[in-house]
Amino acid sequence: YVVRLKDHPLCDETGEMDACMFSYSYIRRPEDSKRPVIFAYNGGPGAASSWVHLGLLGPRKLELEDFLEKEGRAGWKLADNPDTILDSADVVLIDPVGTSFSVITKGEDRSRYYTTTGDARTFVDFIENWLKENHRERSPIYLLGESYGTIRNVAVADLLPETIHLKGIISIGTSLNVGAAPLPVEPNVRRLAANAAACWYHFHQEEMKEETFLKEADAFAYGPYAHALLMGSRLPKEERDEVAEKLAYYSGMDKAFLKEHGLRYTEPEFLTRVYPGKVISTYDSRLTLPFDPKDFNPDMLNSMDNEPFMTRVGDSFDEAIAKYLKEELAVPEGRTYNPEPLMDIALGWNYRDMEKSTMDLPVELMKRREDLKFFFVAGYYDLQSTFDFLTYYLSQYDLPEERTLVKVY
């Protein structure tokens, strides 16, 4: 294969360049004008593509050492990726404006780029230009986004010209509701299955298979638990005690705490209370760090120093992409890699400029493009973009079953 590193200029109304996007294109030799192309990116908003690049798709990957075993920073190395998808499709990793080597070159006005629609327009511009430059107008294309990237997926797909053959959308850690109105369902009901996955991992592995535990938890959540929350004080005491007992079993939360708080708990309460003496990671609920409940304050979970996953990973992906560029690819001349500016970009993001609902768009897109397929991917231990959202979403939105695939890993 060949690797192409390239800037894509973005111009203002006068035609003058005021920003650029940086990309890595992996193209199998000999080149094939009809071969599928996957355009991939992470989320944030404000994340570069390094996580899906070196964590999933590229021919080289970052391997973390003793990841589940140690509480401190995990070692890492670059290794060949035997699971790279290059045998099936060419891959283009895209860094949004303001990340990695993608910069704003003119002024400091970010309003054009740091919105759902503005961001989508830049990606459509990039994709159209890439297909033309590489003579790939006849290739079927796929969009792959993670977290906020799943919103970007549908926003980009909505703006892509019908002449581009959009064959599939791969949605990793689906977050179509972010920036939209709250879901009309009790958060505790919807999220119980994801919380139960963490509970099973830490406390119930010897009792039953995970699949059985989660199936029972989900049936309880949408049945007796949902009923109890709706009934409130009207629920007979004996029935309420029974629900509290089962909720404690499936969630891992203390029964007395649940009864005292109306059978509800917040996500920070779950992370800091479910495992006595430890805090659970919101990114990978298998991971923990020592924690004293007396030290809890609302802001502590915003610090990466208190996040079990982040303390292990740290800056590994930034370090790995820098090493990869220096030793195996090429560092753009006169340029400096901008490490994750995620919070700076995310906090100023405008979700409200998009007229269409990102929750409704998959249905509309699949009606407009009769061969378009969706692949929804989730992780059992991901408490950021939880798999139970898919259970709820697909029960409320009518996506063609024969063109929809769901996998939880």
C-alpha positions as a Python dict, from the first residue, in 0.01 Angstrom:
ca = {
    (1, 'Y'): (0, 0, 0),
    (2, 'V'): (95, 365, -29),
    (3, 'V'): (39, 628, 242),
    (4, 'R'): (-42, 984, 141),
    (5, 'L'): (-29, 1267, 394),
    (6, 'K'): (-207, 1575, 269),
    (7, 'D'): (-356, 1911, 361),
    (8, 'H'): (-698, 2004, 230),
    (9, 'P'): (-741, 2383, 213),
    (10, 'L'): (-1069, 2543, 319),
    (11, 'C'): (-1148, 2883, 173),
    (12, 'D'): (-1365, 3174, 282),
    (13, 'E'): (-1620, 3360, 69),
    (14, 'T'): (-1343, 3549, -113),
    (15, 'G'): (-1166, 3228, -214),
    (16, 'E'): (-879, 3285, 26),
    (17, 'M'): (-763, 2993, 239),
    (18, 'D'): (-842, 3041, 608),
    (19, 'A'): (-811, 2684, 740),
    (20, 'C'): (-704, 2335, 643),
    (21, 'M'): (-775, 1972, 724),
    (22, 'F'): (-502, 1710, 750),
    (23, 'S'): (-544, 1349, 636),
    (24, 'Y'): (-375, 1012, 609),
    (25, 'S'): (-478, 803, 306),
    (26, 'Y'): (-394, 432, 292),
    (27, 'I'): (-437, 297, -61),
    (28, 'R'): (-370, -60, -163),
    (29, 'R'): (-149, -125, -464),
    (30, 'P'): (-229, -167, -745),
    (31, 'E'): (-481, 114, -717),
    (32, 'D'): (-838, 28, -813),
    (33, 'S'): (-1080, 303, -916),
    (34, 'K'): (-1378, 94, -802),
    (35, 'R'): (-1243, -19, -463),
    (36, 'P'): (-1441, 85, -152),
    (37, 'V'): (-1312, 382, 49),
    (38, 'I'): (-1373, 435, 422),
    (39, 'F'): (-1356, 795, 545),
    (40, 'A'): (-1296, 778, 921),
    (41, 'Y'): (-1270, 1016, 1216),
    (42, 'N'): (-1312, 1035, 1591),
    (43, 'G'): (-1553, 1261, 1777),
    (44, 'G'): (-1524, 1502, 2067),
    (45, 'P'): (-1604, 1730, 1897),
    (46, 'G'): (-1242, 1837, 1887),
    (47, 'A'): (-1059, 1505, 1858),
    (48, 'A'): (-808, 1413, 1591),
    (49, 'S'): (-838, 1075, 1419),
    (50, 'S'): (-548, 911, 1606),
    (51, 'W'): (-774, 688, 1819),
    (52, 'V'): (-948, 513, 1525),
    (53, 'H'): (-623, 541, 1326),
    (54, 'L'): (-385, 362, 1565),
    (55, 'G'): (-654, 191, 1772),
    (56, 'L'): (-856, 26, 1497),
    (57, 'L'): (-817, 84, 1124),
    (58, 'G'): (-455, 151, 1027),
    (59, 'P'): (-192, -106, 925),
    (60, 'R'): (0, -8, 1240),
    (61, 'K'): (-157, 1, 1585),
    (62, 'L'): (-82, 112, 1938),
    (63, 'E'): (-64, -181, 2180),
    (64, 'L'): (-109, -105, 2550),
    (65, 'E'): (79, -332, 2790),
    (66, 'D'): (-78, -475, 3110),
    (67, 'F'): (-380, -258, 3040),
    (68, 'L'): (-628, -428, 3274),
    (69, 'E'): (-377, -531, 3539),
    (70, 'K'): (-202, -210, 3647),
    (71, 'E'): (-342, 114, 3789),
    (72, 'G'): (-63, 343, 3668),
    (73, 'R'): (34, 453, 3320),
    (74, 'A'): (42, 156, 3084),
    (75, 'G'): (340, 103, 2857),
    (76, 'W'): (281, 103, 2483),
    (77, 'K'): (442, 5, 2156),
    (78, 'L'): (368, 33, 1786),
    (79, 'A'): (295, -300, 1617),
    (80, 'D'): (152, -434, 1295),
    (81, 'N'): (-228, -451, 1294),
    (82, 'P'): (-338, -790, 1157),
    (83, 'D'): (-701, -672, 1170),
    (84, 'T'): (-654, -367, 949),
    (85, 'I'): (-936, -339, 697),
    (86, 'L'): (-698, -257, 408),
    (87, 'D'): (-760, -600, 258),
    (88, 'S'): (-1120, -490, 193),
    (89, 'A'): (-1113, -113, 150),
    (90, 'D'): (-887, 188, 124),
    (91, 'V'): (-888, 402, 438),
    (92, 'V'): (-874, 781, 478),
    (93, 'L'): (-827, 920, 833),
    (94, 'I'): (-938, 1283, 863),
    (95, 'D'): (-839, 1537, 1130),
    (96, 'P'): (-1097, 1817, 1174),
    (97, 'V'): (-1005, 2185, 1179),
    (98, 'G'): (-807, 2275, 1492),
    (99, 'T'): (-668, 1925, 1559),
    (100, 'S'): (-327, 1768, 1483),
    (101, 'F'): (-187, 1956, 1180),
    (102, 'S'): (-529, 2092, 1081),
    (103, 'V'): (-517, 2464, 1151),
    (104, 'I'): (-701, 2791, 1116),
    (105, 'T'): (-464, 3004, 912),
    (106, 'K'): (-653, 3331, 889),
    (107, 'G'): (-784, 3519, 1193),
    (108, 'E'): (-937, 3348, 1494),
    (109, 'D'): (-1300, 3315, 1386),
    (110, 'R'): (-1397, 2955, 1451),
    (111, 'S'): (-1771, 2998, 1415),
    (112, 'R'): (-1771, 2862, 1060),
    (113, 'Y'): (-1614, 2534, 1163),
    (114, 'Y'): (-1718, 2464, 1522),
    (115, 'T'): (-2083, 2393, 1451),
    (116, 'T'): (-2259, 2071, 1348),
    (117, 'T'): (-2344, 2199, 1001),
    (118, 'G'): (-2021, 2394, 948),
    (119, 'D'): (-1815, 2091, 1046),
    (120, 'A'): (-2019, 1864, 816),
    (121, 'R'): (-1970, 2100, 523),
    (122, 'T'): (-1591, 2084, 562),
    (123, 'F'): (-1602, 1703, 557),
    (124, 'V'): (-1826, 1697, 248),
    (125, 'D'): (-1585, 1938, 77),
    (126, 'F'): (-1293, 1714, 175),
    (127, 'I'): (-1461, 1392, 53),
    (128, 'E'): (-1571, 1540, -281),
    (129, 'N'): (-1222, 1678, -341),
    (130, 'W'): (-1049, 1354, -238),
    (131, 'L'): (-1262, 1140, -470),
    (132, 'K'): (-1195, 1375, -761),
    (133, 'E'): (-820, 1408, -696),
    (134, 'N'): (-777, 1031, -666),
    (135, 'H'): (-1008, 944, -957),
    (136, 'R'): (-1235, 748, -727),
    (137, 'E'): (-1575, 887, -825),
    (138, 'R'): (-1691, 531, -904),
    (139, 'S'): (-1591, 389, -565),
    (140, 'P'): (-1854, 295, -306),
    (141, 'I'): (-1780, 494, 8),
    (142, 'Y'): (-1833, 438, 379),
    (143, 'L'): (-1837, 684, 669),
    (144, 'L'): (-1698, 571, 1004),
    (145, 'G'): (-1734, 794, 1308),
    (146, 'E'): (-1698, 747, 1682),
    (147, 'S'): (-1901, 924, 1954),
    (148, 'Y'): (-1960, 1278, 1819),
    (149, 'G'): (-1840, 1131, 1492),
    (150, 'T'): (-2170, 942, 1476),
    (151, 'I'): (-2348, 1279, 1460),
    (152, 'R'): (-2097, 1389, 1197),
    (153, 'N'): (-2176, 1069, 1003),
    (154, 'V'): (-2541, 1156, 948),
    (155, 'A'): (-2483, 1530, 905),
    (156, 'V'): (-2224, 1459, 633),
    (157, 'A'): (-2441, 1192, 470),
    (158, 'D'): (-2730, 1439, 453),
    (159, 'L'): (-2517, 1690, 260),
    (160, 'L'): (-2336, 1450, 28),
    (161, 'P'): (-2446, 1476, -336),
    (162, 'E'): (-2658, 1184, -456),
    (163, 'T'): (-2395, 1122, -727),
    (164, 'I'): (-2157, 995, -457),
    (165, 'H'): (-2227, 627, -390),
    (166, 'L'): (-2264, 622, -12),
    (167, 'K'): (-2284, 253, 63),
    (168, 'G'): (-2265, 238, 443),
    (169, 'I'): (-2237, 426, 772),
    (170, 'I'): (-2044, 276, 1063),
    (171, 'S'): (-2149, 424, 1395),
    (172, 'I'): (-1916, 348, 1690),
    (173, 'G'): (-2047, 455, 2031),
    (174, 'T'): (-2364, 610, 1893),
    (175, 'S'): (-2445, 953, 2038),
    (176, 'L'): (-2712, 1087, 1804),
    (177, 'N'): (-2896, 1253, 2096),
    (178, 'V'): (-2607, 1476, 2210),
    (179, 'G'): (-2698, 1841, 2171),
    (180, 'A'): (-3063, 1748, 2112),
    (181, 'A'): (-3366, 1743, 2340),
    (182, 'P'): (-3353, 1491, 2629),
    (183, 'L'): (-3481, 1144, 2546),
    (184, 'P'): (-3840, 1082, 2663),
    (185, 'V'): (-3740, 789, 2880),
    (186, 'E'): (-3613, 758, 3237),
    (187, 'P'): (-3230, 776, 3221),
    (188, 'N'): (-3200, 517, 3499),
    (189, 'V'): (-3420, 275, 3305),
    (190, 'R'): (-3234, 317, 2978),
    (191, 'R'): (-2886, 299, 3130),
    (192, 'L'): (-2938, 9, 3369),
    (193, 'A'): (-2812, -252, 3121),
    (194, 'A'): (-2481, -63, 3077),
    (195, 'N'): (-2445, -25, 3453),
    (196, 'A'): (-2528, -394, 3489),
    (197, 'A'): (-2239, -483, 3256),
    (198, 'A'): (-1997, -315, 3498),
    (199, 'C'): (-2170, -478, 3793),
    (200, 'W'): (-2144, -823, 3631),
    (201, 'Y'): (-1775, -776, 3553),
    (202, 'H'): (-1684, -679, 3909),
    (203, 'F'): (-1924, -893, 4115),
    (204, 'H'): (-2115, -1165, 3925),
    (205, 'Q'): (-1883, -1337, 3679),
    (206, 'E'): (-1893, -1664, 3872),
    (207, 'E'): (-2274, -1675, 3890),
    (208, 'M'): (-2389, -1661, 3529),
    (209, 'K'): (-2292, -1561, 3177),
    (210, 'E'): (-2281, -1190, 3104),
    (211, 'E'): (-2541, -1222, 2828),
    (212, 'T'): (-2789, -1379, 3071),
    (213, 'F'): (-2723, -1118, 3340),
    (214, 'L'): (-2773, -827, 3099),
    (215, 'K'): (-3085, -977, 2947),
    (216, 'E'): (-3238, -1013, 3293),
    (217, 'A'): (-3132, -660, 3389),
    (218, 'D'): (-3284, -510, 3074),
    (219, 'A'): (-3615, -696, 3124),
    (220, 'F'): (-3624, -575, 3484),
    (221, 'A'): (-3541, -218, 3380),
    (222, 'Y'): (-3821, -181, 3125),
    (223, 'G'): (-4065, -382, 3337),
    (224, 'P'): (-4085, -368, 3719),
    (225, 'Y'): (-3827, -90, 3756),
    (226, 'A'): (-3989, 149, 3505),
    (227, 'H'): (-4328, 75, 3662),
    (228, 'A'): (-4195, 150, 4011),
    (229, 'L'): (-4046, 485, 3904),
    (230, 'L'): (-4373, 589, 3740),
    (231, 'M'): (-4582, 482, 4040),
    (232, 'G'): (-4360, 656, 4296),
    (233, 'S'): (-4523, 660, 4641),
    (234, 'R'): (-4831, 483, 4505),
    (235, 'L'): (-4634, 160, 4479),
    (236, 'P'): (-4707, -77, 4771),
    (237, 'K'): (-4418, -92, 5020),
    (238, 'E'): (-4363, -466, 4976),
    (239, 'E'): (-4337, -426, 4598),
    (240, 'R'): (-4106, -126, 4637),
    (241, 'D'): (-3874, -327, 4863),
    (242, 'E'): (-3864, -606, 4607),
    (243, 'V'): (-3774, -362, 4327),
    (244, 'A'): (-3501, -204, 4544),
    (245, 'E'): (-3358, -550, 4612),
    (246, 'K'): (-3339, -638, 4243),
    (247, 'L'): (-3210, -294, 4147),
    (248, 'A'): (-2929, -331, 4400),
    (249, 'Y'): (-2849, -673, 4253),
    (250, 'Y'): (-2833, -563, 3888),
    (251, 'S'): (-2674, -222, 3944),
    (252, 'G'): (-2443, -300, 4235),
    (253, 'M'): (-2568, 7, 4420),
    (254, 'D'): (-2643, -8, 4793),
    (255, 'K'): (-3007, -97, 4863),
    (256, 'A'): (-3044, 152, 5149),
    (257, 'F'): (-2904, 431, 4930),
    (258, 'L'): (-3149, 343, 4651),
    (259, 'K'): (-3451, 348, 4884),
    (260, 'E'): (-3341, 677, 5035),
    (261, 'H'): (-3307, 835, 4688),
    (262, 'G'): (-3632, 722, 4530),
    (263, 'L'): (-3477, 424, 4348),
    (264, 'R'): (-3269, 663, 4136),
    (265, 'Y'): (-2898, 741, 4119),
    (266, 'T'): (-2683, 967, 3904),
    (267, 'E'): (-2397, 848, 3689),
    (268, 'P'): (-2131, 1011, 3915),
    (269, 'E'): (-2293, 833, 4209),
    (270, 'F'): (-2270, 504, 4022),
    (271, 'L'): (-1902, 556, 3933),
    (272, 'T'): (-1804, 640, 4291),
    (273, 'R'): (-2037, 419, 4496),
    (274, 'V'): (-2083, 89, 4316),
    (275, 'Y'): (-1740, -48, 4412),
    (276, 'P'): (-1652, 42, 4776),
    (277, 'G'): (-1311, 205, 4795),
    (278, 'K'): (-1279, 251, 4419),
    (279, 'V'): (-1394, 477, 4137),
    (280, 'I'): (-1497, 310, 3811),
    (281, 'S'): (-1395, 441, 3469),
    (282, 'T'): (-1663, 599, 3254),
    (283, 'Y'): (-1466, 501, 2940),
    (284, 'D'): (-1403, 138, 3038),
    (285, 'S'): (-1597, 25, 3342),
    (286, 'R'): (-1367, -273, 3397),
    (287, 'L'): (-1102, -29, 3521),
    (288, 'T'): (-1084, 124, 3869),
    (289, 'L'): (-872, 348, 4090),
    (290, 'P'): (-862, 373, 4471),
    (291, 'F'): (-1116, 627, 4595),
    (292, 'D'): (-1246, 755, 4926),
    (293, 'P'): (-1612, 870, 4907),
    (294, 'K'): (-1530, 1148, 5154),
    (295, 'D'): (-1312, 1304, 4882),
    (296, 'F'): (-1598, 1332, 4634),
    (297, 'N'): (-1689, 1668, 4484),
    (298, 'P'): (-1885, 1735, 4163),
    (299, 'D'): (-1576, 1849, 3970),
    (300, 'M'): (-1342, 1562, 4057),
    (301, 'L'): (-1466, 1336, 3775),
    (302, 'N'): (-1382, 1607, 3520),
    (303, 'S'): (-1014, 1566, 3603),
    (304, 'M'): (-828, 1309, 3393),
    (305, 'D'): (-613, 1242, 3703),
    (306, 'N'): (-916, 1071, 3858),
    (307, 'E'): (-1019, 878, 3544),
    (308, 'P'): (-897, 515, 3554),
    (309, 'F'): (-887, 475, 3177),
    (310, 'M'): (-714, 805, 3109),
    (311, 'T'): (-453, 753, 3381),
    (312, 'R'): (-354, 432, 3203),
    (313, 'V'): (-360, 570, 2850),
    (314, 'G'): (-245, 926, 2918),
    (315, 'D'): (-89, 1085, 2610),
    (316, 'S'): (-10, 748, 2449),
    (317, 'F'): (-196, 816, 2126),
    (318, 'D'): (-37, 1160, 2078),
    (319, 'E'): (305, 1009, 2153),
    (320, 'A'): (244, 715, 1921),
    (321, 'I'): (127, 924, 1626),
    (322, 'A'): (432, 1150, 1671),
    (323, 'K'): (665, 848, 1674),
    (324, 'Y'): (489, 695, 1374),
    (325, 'L'): (519, 1017, 1173),
    (326, 'K'): (884, 1068, 1261),
    (327, 'E'): (1010, 714, 1214),
    (328, 'E'): (784, 564, 949),
    (329, 'L'): (598, 836, 759),
    (330, 'A'): (695, 1206, 749),
    (331, 'V'): (639, 1512, 965),
    (332, 'P'): (501, 1803, 761),
    (333, 'E'): (781, 2054, 719),
    (334, 'G'): (764, 2357, 947),
    (335, 'R'): (454, 2230, 1128),
    (336, 'T'): (385, 2142, 1489),
    (337, 'Y'): (142, 1869, 1593),
    (338, 'N'): (-135, 2017, 1807),
    (339, 'P'): (-216, 1767, 2086),
    (340, 'E'): (-579, 1705, 2175),
    (341, 'P'): (-751, 2049, 2212),
    (342, 'L'): (-1071, 1858, 2279),
    (343, 'M'): (-1221, 2056, 2567),
    (344, 'D'): (-1141, 2394, 2411),
    (345, 'I'): (-1333, 2299, 2098),
    (346, 'A'): (-1612, 2096, 2261),
    (347, 'L'): (-1709, 2364, 2514),
    (348, 'G'): (-1762, 2620, 2239),
    (349, 'W'): (-1943, 2389, 1996),
    (350, 'N'): (-2272, 2503, 1844),
    (351, 'Y'): (-2515, 2211, 1803),
    (352, 'R'): (-2814, 2436, 1730),
    (353, 'D'): (-2733, 2546, 1375),
    (354, 'M'): (-2859, 2220, 1224),
    (355, 'E'): (-3224, 2234, 1118),
    (356, 'K'): (-3276, 1859, 1094),
    (357, 'S'): (-3278, 1622, 1390),
    (358, 'T'): (-2980, 1388, 1400),
    (359, 'M'): (-3211, 1132, 1566),
    (360, 'D'): (-3443, 1136, 1262),
    (361, 'L'): (-3176, 1147, 992),
    (362, 'P'): (-3087, 774, 973),
    (363, 'V'): (-3448, 695, 879),
    (364, 'E'): (-3454, 971, 617),
    (365, 'L'): (-3117, 870, 474),
    (366, 'M'): (-3216, 506, 437),
    (367, 'K'): (-3533, 609, 253),
    (368, 'R'): (-3339, 838, 18),
    (369, 'R'): (-3063, 583, -53),
    (370, 'E'): (-3221, 243, -101),
    (371, 'D'): (-2897, 44, -71),
    (372, 'L'): (-2753, 236, 226),
    (373, 'K'): (-2665, 19, 526),
    (374, 'F'): (-2601, 111, 892),
    (375, 'F'): (-2359, -72, 1121),
    (376, 'F'): (-2399, 26, 1487),
    (377, 'V'): (-2107, -78, 1709),
    (378, 'A'): (-2094, -46, 2089),
    (379, 'G'): (-1896, -171, 2387),
    (380, 'Y'): (-2041, -334, 2698),
    (381, 'Y'): (-1809, -138, 2929),
    (382, 'D'): (-1843, 203, 2765),
    (383, 'L'): (-2038, 433, 2998),
    (384, 'Q'): (-1986, 741, 2777),
    (385, 'S'): (-2175, 624, 2468),
    (386, 'T'): (-2367, 336, 2617),
    (387, 'F'): (-2492, 35, 2422),
    (388, 'D'): (-2837, 59, 2579),
    (389, 'F'): (-2896, 374, 2371),
    (390, 'L'): (-2912, 147, 2066),
    (391, 'T'): (-3174, -76, 2228),
    (392, 'Y'): (-3391, 229, 2291),
    (393, 'Y'): (-3316, 404, 1962),
    (394, 'L'): (-3388, 109, 1734),
    (395, 'S'): (-3714, 40, 1918),
    (396, 'Q'): (-3833, 395, 1850),
    (397, 'Y'): (-3705, 458, 1496),
    (398, 'D'): (-3803, 242, 1200),
    (399, 'L'): (-3478, 146, 1028),
    (400, 'P'): (-3500, -141, 773),
    (401, 'E'): (-3385, -451, 961),
    (402, 'E'): (-3229, -612, 654),
    (403, 'R'): (-2996, -311, 615),
    (404, 'T'): (-2916, -257, 984),
    (405, 'L'): (-2650, -443, 1181),
    (406, 'V'): (-2586, -404, 1556),
    (407, 'K'): (-2289, -548, 1744),
    (408, 'V'): (-2191, -503, 2109),
    (409, 'Y'): (-1839, -617, 2201),
}
